[in-house]
C-alpha cells in the first residue's frame, strides 16, 4: 500500500517542499530510502523503527520503500523522521487518512516515540502558507516560532501517538500554544550615557545609526572603542515585523532562535578574530549561514580588525556592497541575506600608542606598515566613516555628569530614518548607505563651498569613485 505526506527541507535559508512517499509491499523485509538522502536522513530508519514499536504500534515486516521527491534535491536533517513514521503507519493501516495533502509534517523522533525540535521551522512555515497548506504539524518546542506565521492551523505534538491521533481526527482542536513575542520590544542594550567624553565618536555613532553606514574606530587601547560599538544597537530603530521575520528565519535555520519564536531586538554579532572565513560568511557541505547573515538587519562588530585572517576580511567585500552573499557548490548556489552595519575597531599600531602625546610608540616603520597593510584598500574603501577615538583624560572619568542617553539619540535617529523611508518609493533605497550614483545625486546637493571642499579632498587623497560617493 502507498501513503503520501508533505514535508519540507531547508536549502540555505529557503524552504523547499518535499513529498514523502512510503510504499509497503510483500517481499523479504527491507527498508530502502531513495531521493538523495544524506547520512542523517538514512539514519532515520533505525529511529523510526524503534519509535513505532515503543509507541505501541506494529512495524510492518515487509519490503519498505521510501521516496523523497523531488529526487534531484539533496535531503539533509532529521526533520523527515515523523513524516516517514506516519507514512509507514498509514501504509500499514494504522492511519485512517493515508493521503494527507493539506498537512505539512516535521519532526525528529526519539527512540521512545517522543518528538524533538528541529531547525528552520519558521521559514518552512512561511513557505507552507505561500503554498496553500492549511495545517502544520511540528514538535511542541517548535510551536512558538511556527505560530508567528498567520493562516496556518498549527498542531504541536509531543509524541508519535499524539501525531497519529491528530491525523486520524482531522477535526480535533489543536492544543493552545503561547503567543509569540512582539518584534517591537524595547531594545535591551547598554546605554550611551555610560560613555564619558568622546564627543566626535558619539556623533559618528549617531550618523552610523541614522544612515546605516559602516564605521571604523581607530584609537589606543582602553579609549572606549568596544564600549561605543556595543551601544550602537541601543540607538537603532526597533525591528519592523518584516525585518524581525527575515532575521528570525536565519536564526531558526542556525538553531539560535530563542523560545519567543521571533527576534525582538536587532542582532549584534561580535565574532572573535580567530573566526574562519567559512564561519564568517557561511558555507560547508550543506551551506549554513555565517556570522554576517546572523547579523542581518543588525550590527556586525569586528574588534581588533587587523588580527582577523586576511582571507576572512576579503570575503566581506561582496556582502558589504550587495547586502547578500552567494555560496556556490557543485550542485547549486545558495544566497544568504547579509544586510548589516559593519563596525570595526583597531589600534593605530601593534603596540597601540602611535600618535599618543603621553606614551611612546615603540613600533618600527616596518612593523607599522605591515600592521596597516592587513586592512586592504578595497575593504577600507567600503567603510564610510573612519574616526579617531583618543584616550580619555582622567579628569573626564571622575564625578562628571553622564553623557546624553541612548533614548534621546534614538529619537533623532528614528526621525532621520523616517525621512529616508519617505523617499524610498522614489529612490528605491530606504537607507542613506544604499544610495548610489544617480540616486545619490538626486537628493544630495552640496553647496558650492561644500562641492569645492569635496573635489579638493578627492584630488589630494586620491579618493576612488566609490569613496567619493560614500563621502
Secondary structure, DSSP 8 states (H G I E B T S, - for coil): -EEEEEEEEEETTEEEEEEEEEEEESSS-EEEEESSB-HHHHTHHHHHHHHHHHTT-----SEEEEEEESTTS-B-SSTTHHHHHHHHHHHTTS-S--EEEEEEE--EE-TTSBEE--S-HHHHHHHHHHTT--EEEEEGGGHHHHTTSTT-EEEEESBHHHHHHHHH-TT-----------TT-------GGG--S-HHHHHHHHHHHHHT--EEEE--TTSSHHHHHTTSGGGS----HHHHHHHHHHHHHHT---TTSS--S--EE---TT--HHHHHEETTTTEE-HHHHTTTSEEEESSGGGS-HHHHHTHHHHHHHSEEEEE-SS-EEEEE---EEEEEE-SSSSS-TT-SSS-----HHHHHHHHHTS-HHHHTT-SEEEE-----GGGTSS------HHHHHHHHHHHHHHHHHTHHHHS-SSGGG--HHHHHHH----HHHHHHHHHHHHHTT--HHHHHH-
